[in-house]
Amino acid sequence: MTTPILLAAFGVLALGILLGYVLRQSLAKRQAGTVEGLLQKKVAAAEKEAEQLLSKAKIQEDERRKAFLQTEQLLLKREAVLDSKLLVYDKKEQEFFAKVDKLKKEEEELKETKTEALQKLEQVAKLSREEAKEQLLKGVQEGYEKDILGRIRKLEVEGQERFEGRAREILSYAIQKIAVPVVQEVSTTTVPLPSEDMKGKIIGKEGRNIRALERAAGVEVIVDETPEAVVISGFDPLRRHIAKVALERLMKDGRIHPARVEEEVAKVEQEIDQQIKEAGEAAIFDVGIVGSDPKLVQLLGRLKFRTSYGQNVLLHSIEVAHLAGALAAEVGSKVGLAKKAGLFHDIGKALDHQVEGSHVDIGMRVLEKFGVEKEVISAMKSHHEQYPYESIEAVLVQAADAISAARPGARKDSLENYLKRIAELENVANAFEGIEKSYAIQAGREIRVFVNSKQVSDVEAEKLAKDIANRIEEDLKYPGEIKVTLVRENRFIEYAR
């Protein structure tokens, strides 16, 4: 019984499988038909779209071809126009060159006609062209000479007044900007003493202490009847200052003997070197100059202990720098150059007691040695008019130097002392035989001597100049250097009657 049931079950199963297969095939055919239809529709749509694109492209191609043909026709028209214009231009060019040739021929003919006319005029007037021109100019000059000279004089007067007024205005503005204090110094320094007994210690046994101080410091110590004070005398302010400081320290210490004096003077000299360096750096900073050689700054600081007729040279140099800079600003010149030249214009005075030559020449050599710009040297070398002015800054430095030196109270040198010094200088020169006359110039910095050419020969004149210089060194006391210029000349005068 079990077997029939199994067979029936297998039969039912086989029938179900068969029915499923048949149904699946039917469904597959239906789906295939649907996809095929869709594909056909898409193909038809694509073909239609392609036909539309081809039609559109054909239309565009036709439009482009039409536009190209129009452009081609336009270019052909323009080419034809250009050809016609070129023909016209060529024709005009030929006409122009023909006119040029014609004008050249006419110009040559005119020149020949003019030359012939001038030759005929010269023959008729019996004058050459240059002679006629000269006579014409001479006649015009004679006719208007008075008017021209009068006009020139009027312009000169007006210009002089205008320029002088402007110069006074510039100088006043420059001076108002400067406020450097005036310091007057003399050739002596007074040192106060704690008591009269200290004079004996300073002098020492048989004057050994005072001689040691004078020898070490290079000054003269005067112990007179002035109560509780001694006087240090000398033209060099640096030496006077060293002696003063050393003496004050010796009195404070109480031990005064030659060895101690020399030791203290040497110590003060070292300290003064540092003070000199600081003074130079302060001056450079005050004026606003950078890049200067340290050794040159050290030399500048030495001017702190140098005076000119009582005026401190370092303060004078600072003042000249500021004045020159202010003047340069007023006239539109180089302010930095004017300031630097003004600051270093008296640098030679730091060495004029050690090196031969005027302080101007010494200063020029010093600045050249330390590589200072040539335009600065050119601007500073003319401040005493020994050299010609080579720039506007040179004139400004000279003016600033004169302003600083001539200000009331700047220099302590009375008229009586000045005239006495000048007279002594001239008397020394006039004491020699063969001297006709002598003049002290440049505030006593130079003496000009004129000799009798019949009494003094050229060889004797050279020796006489040296003798006068030696006599001045022996008999007179003066700061700096005095230039001796001896002049010998012959004059021959005849009269034609």
Secondary structure as the mmCIF struct_conf table of DSSP 4:
data_model
#
loop_
_struct_conf.conf_type_id
_struct_conf.id
_struct_conf.beg_label_comp_id
_struct_conf.beg_label_asym_id
_struct_conf.beg_label_seq_id
_struct_conf.end_label_comp_id
_struct_conf.end_label_asym_id
_struct_conf.end_label_seq_id
HELX_RH_AL_P HELX_RH_AL_P1 THR A 2 ALA A 125
TURN_TY1_P TURN_TY1_P1 LYS A 126 LYS A 126
HELX_RH_AL_P HELX_RH_AL_P2 ARG A 129 LYS A 177
HELX_LH_PP_P HELX_LH_PP_P1 VAL A 180 VAL A 182
STRN STRN1 GLN A 184 GLN A 184
BEND BEND1 SER A 187 SER A 187
STRN STRN2 THR A 188 PRO A 192
BEND BEND2 PRO A 194 PRO A 194
TURN_TY1_P TURN_TY1_P2 GLU A 196 GLU A 196
HELX_RH_AL_P HELX_RH_AL_P3 ASP A 197 ILE A 203
HELX_RH_3T_P HELX_RH_3T_P1 LYS A 205 GLY A 207
HELX_RH_AL_P HELX_RH_AL_P4 ARG A 208 ALA A 217
TURN_TY1_P TURN_TY1_P3 GLY A 218 GLY A 218
STRN STRN3 GLU A 220 ILE A 222
BEND BEND3 GLU A 225 THR A 226
TURN_TY1_P TURN_TY1_P4 PRO A 227 GLU A 228
STRN STRN4 ALA A 229 SER A 233
BEND BEND4 PHE A 235 PHE A 235
HELX_RH_AL_P HELX_RH_AL_P5 PRO A 237 ASP A 253
HELX_RH_AL_P HELX_RH_AL_P6 PRO A 258 VAL A 287
TURN_TY1_P TURN_TY1_P5 GLY A 288 GLY A 288
BEND BEND5 GLY A 291 GLY A 291
HELX_RH_AL_P HELX_RH_AL_P7 PRO A 294 ARG A 302
HELX_RH_3T_P HELX_RH_3T_P2 LEU A 303 PHE A 305
STRN STRN5 THR A 307 SER A 308
TURN_TY1_P TURN_TY1_P6 TYR A 309 GLY A 310
STRN STRN6 GLN A 311 ASN A 312
HELX_RH_AL_P HELX_RH_AL_P8 VAL A 313 VAL A 331
TURN_TY1_P TURN_TY1_P7 GLY A 332 GLY A 332
HELX_RH_AL_P HELX_RH_AL_P9 VAL A 335 LEU A 343
TURN_TY1_P TURN_TY1_P8 PHE A 344 ASP A 346
HELX_RH_3T_P HELX_RH_3T_P3 ILE A 347 ALA A 350
TURN_TY1_P TURN_TY1_P9 LEU A 351 GLN A 354
BEND BEND6 VAL A 355 GLY A 357
HELX_RH_AL_P HELX_RH_AL_P10 HIS A 359 LYS A 369
TURN_TY1_P TURN_TY1_P10 PHE A 370 GLY A 371
HELX_RH_AL_P HELX_RH_AL_P11 LYS A 374 MET A 380
TURN_TY1_P TURN_TY1_P11 LYS A 381 HIS A 384
BEND BEND7 GLU A 385 TYR A 387
BEND BEND8 SER A 391 SER A 391
HELX_RH_AL_P HELX_RH_AL_P12 ILE A 392 ALA A 406
BEND BEND9 ARG A 407 ARG A 407
TURN_TY1_P TURN_TY1_P12 PRO A 408 GLY A 409
BEND BEND10 ALA A 410 ARG A 411
HELX_RH_AL_P HELX_RH_AL_P13 LEU A 415 ASN A 430
TURN_TY1_P TURN_TY1_P13 ALA A 431 ALA A 431
BEND BEND11 PHE A 432 PHE A 432
TURN_TY1_P TURN_TY1_P14 GLU A 433 GLY A 434
STRN STRN7 ILE A 435 ILE A 441
HELX_RH_3T_P HELX_RH_3T_P4 GLN A 442 GLY A 444
TURN_TY1_P TURN_TY1_P15 ARG A 445 ARG A 445
STRN STRN8 GLU A 446 VAL A 451
TURN_TY1_P TURN_TY1_P16 SER A 453 GLN A 455
BEND BEND12 VAL A 456 VAL A 456
HELX_RH_AL_P HELX_RH_AL_P14 ASP A 458 ASP A 475
BEND BEND13 PRO A 479 GLY A 480
STRN STRN9 LYS A 483 VAL A 487
#
